[in-house]
Amino acid sequence: QVQLVESGGGLVQAGGSLRLSCAASRTIFRFNIMGWYRQAPGKQRELVADISSGGSRTNYADSVKDRFTISRDNAKNTVYLQMNSLRPEDTAVYYCNANPVSGSWGQGTQVTVSS
């Protein structure tokens, strides 16, 4: 069964940092491009970053480029998102999944950035 468990969110002031983690079942993690997505209130879920199965290639949405860094630890089936210079517009529930999306979503982790 595919399982995704996100953690690390919280409340932070603008300019601050957070590091998100996502523990994934081996079924979804292995051999797959993994991504971090986010959904802000009233908006569609969007992909903010993804990383190749080996970790050598990454892609970022323009809105987070140069502020967020995605990484993965294949031995732990875990993907990370380091978020620096956070802005109020980064406020959202953050999710991880494969790219393209596979199976059900996890519960996500709330990130709230105050101005």
Order of alpha helices (4+ residues) and beta strands (2+ residues): beta-beta-beta-alpha-beta-beta-beta-beta-beta-beta-beta
